[in-house]
Structures are given as structure tokens and as C-alpha cells.
């Protein structure tokens, strides 16, 4: 396994993962035609992403994320990036948001959670993604974030296993 890097360079390729376990979050955003919006958030034990740093801005983002005191790392900050792997999803939640006419009542939140949990008991259970699509929600995209810093090693052309 390669040694952790402490200085990021433009043009360099790096495999990064969370500095601390259970700090990688997959965030899928959904919106209903009614205007209601929510996320599904999956907390992963860890994962690996490969980044080729395209410019000084990306270099700064990645540099500021390094180490145990690093800033929040955000997948969307990079142009040339791929997910290599994630493993051991630890928890999955609905995160409700909105205001005014699109605000979620406690009853609406509870009903959606209960409906989802109830269908998990059936032989034809669905993932949160499938469940929400069937309820008329459309995915607005997926993002990944790491809170608590990242570690980076120079990419060697093959995915590293952590």
C-alpha cells in the first residue's frame, strides 16, 4: 500500500478515503411534483474515490480536506473523479426538508417512514430509491461527502484496497 501524501499537486492522481470510519455519506436527492423534497442518506463504513486534480481550485479543495482536521470533502468539487468502491453501509435515513407549502408535517414524515418499513417485510421489498420512485418522487442526483478529513495516496493505476 502506498504512503499517505501530505501535498496535493495539480495533475496528480490520488485515491482518497475517509480518515475516520463511518464518515462517508451518500446523498440522493428527490423531489415530488407536489414540490416536496427529501434526501436518502446512506452512511458507509468507508470507500475509495480516484481523483485526478484538474486545476488549482481542485488542488486547494483536496489539500484542505487532508488529515483528521480536514474540511468537508465533496464529490461535486472535482471534474475527473470516479468511485472505486464503498463498503458496509451502516445506516440509511430519509432526511426531510422544505418550507412553506412544501414543508413536511410530522405526520407526513412518520407515514412515509412507516410505509417504507412495512414494505420491507414483503417478498417484493424495494430499496428507498425504488420506493420513492413508485411514490412519484424523481431523483435529482447523487452526491458523496466525507466529514472529518480524508487520507490520500498516489494512484498507481489499480484500485487500492483499504
C-alpha positions in Angstrom: 0.0 0.0 0.0 1.3 3.5 -0.9 2.2 6.0 1.7 -0.2 8.9 2.5 0.5 12.1 0.7 0.7 15.5 2.5 0.9 17.7 -0.5 -1.6 17.6 -3.4 -0.4 18.7 -6.9 -2.3 19.7 -10.0 -2.3 16.8 -12.5 -1.7 14.3 -9.7 -4.0 11.2 -9.4 -5.0 10.2 -5.9 -7.0 7.5 -4.2 -8.8 9.0 -1.3 -10.8 7.6 1.5 -12.3 8.8 4.8 -9.8 9.5 7.5 -12.2 8.1 10.1 -14.6 5.2 9.6 -18.3 5.9 9.3 -17.9 9.4 7.9 -18.6 8.8 4.2 -22.2 9.7 3.3 -24.0 9.0 0.0 -26.8 11.6 -0.5 -29.5 11.0 -3.1 -31.8 14.0 -3.6 -35.5 13.5 -4.5 -38.3 15.9 -5.5 -42.0 15.2 -5.9 -44.2 17.1 -8.5 -46.0 18.5 -5.4 -42.8 20.3 -4.5 -42.0 18.1 -1.5 -38.3 17.2 -1.3 -36.2 14.8 0.7 -32.8 13.0 0.6 -31.9 9.5 1.3 -28.6 9.3 3.1 -26.5 6.2 3.4 -23.6 6.2 5.9 -20.8 3.9 4.8 -18.0 2.5 6.9 -15.6 3.8 4.2 -14.9 3.9 0.5 -12.4 4.9 -2.1 -12.5 7.6 -4.8 -9.9 8.3 -7.5 -9.3 11.9 -8.4 -7.1 13.4 -11.0 -6.6 17.0 -9.9 -7.5 19.3 -12.8 -6.6 22.8 -11.5 -5.5 24.9 -8.6 -9.0 25.2 -7.2 -9.4 21.4 -7.0 -5.9 21.2 -5.6 -6.9 23.6 -2.8 -10.1 21.7 -2.1 -8.4 18.3 -1.7 -5.4 19.8 0.2 -7.9 21.4 2.7 -9.6 18.0 3.2 -6.5 16.1 4.2 -6.0 14.8 7.7 -8.0 14.3 10.8 -8.9 18.0 10.9 -9.7 18.3 7.2 -12.6 20.3 5.8 -15.7 18.5 4.4 -14.8 16.7 1.2 -17.4 16.9 -1.6 -17.5 14.7 -4.7 -19.0 17.5 -6.7 -15.9 19.7 -6.3 -14.0 17.5 -8.8 -14.2 17.2 -12.6 -12.2 14.0 -13.1 -13.3 11.6 -10.3 -14.6 8.0 -10.1 -15.9 6.0 -7.2 -13.7 2.9 -6.8 -15.6 1.2 -4.0 -17.8 1.6 -0.9 -18.3 -1.0 1.7 -20.5 -1.8 4.7 -23.5 0.6 4.7 -24.1 1.3 8.3 -27.3 3.2 8.3 -29.8 4.7 5.8 -32.3 7.5 6.5 -34.8 9.8 5.0 -33.8 13.5 5.5 -36.8 15.8 5.0 -36.6 19.4 4.0 -38.7 22.2 2.7 -40.6 25.3 3.9 -44.0 26.9 3.4 -46.3 24.8 1.3 -43.5 22.2 0.8 -42.8 21.7 4.5 -43.2 18.2 5.8 -45.5 17.7 8.7 -44.5 15.3 11.5 -47.5 13.1 10.4 -46.3 13.0 6.8 -42.8 12.1 7.8 -44.0 9.4 10.1 -46.3 7.9 7.4 -43.6 7.8 4.8 -41.2 6.1 7.2 -43.9 3.6 8.3 -44.9 2.8 4.7 -41.3 2.2 3.8 -40.7 0.0 6.8 -43.9 -2.0 6.2 -43.0 -2.8 2.6 -39.6 -4.2 3.7 -41.5 -7.1 5.3 -42.9 -8.2 1.9 -41.3 -10.6 -0.5 -41.2 -7.8 -3.1 -39.4 -5.2 -0.9 -37.9 -2.2 -2.6 -34.9 0.0 -1.9 -35.5 3.5 -0.8 -34.8 4.7 -4.4 -37.4 2.3 -5.9 -39.9 3.0 -3.1 -39.7 6.8 -3.7 -39.9 6.5 -7.5 -43.1 4.4 -7.1 -44.5 7.2 -4.8 -43.9 9.8 -7.6 -40.5 11.2 -6.5 -37.8 11.8 -9.0 -34.1 11.6 -8.3 -32.3 14.9 -8.6 -28.9 13.3 -8.5 -26.4 11.8 -6.1 -23.5 13.3 -4.2 -20.9 11.9 -1.8 -19.4 13.7 1.2 -16.8 12.9 3.7 -16.8 14.6 7.1 -13.8 14.5 9.4 -11.0 14.6 6.8 -9.6 12.3 4.2 -6.4 10.4 3.6 -4.9 10.3 0.1 -2.3 8.1 -1.6 -0.9 8.4 -5.1 -3.0 6.3 -7.5 -1.0 3.5 -9.1 -3.4 2.7 -11.9 -5.2 0.0 -10.0 -7.7 0.5 -7.2 -6.2 0.2 -3.8 -8.0 -1.9 -1.2 -8.5 -0.4 2.2 
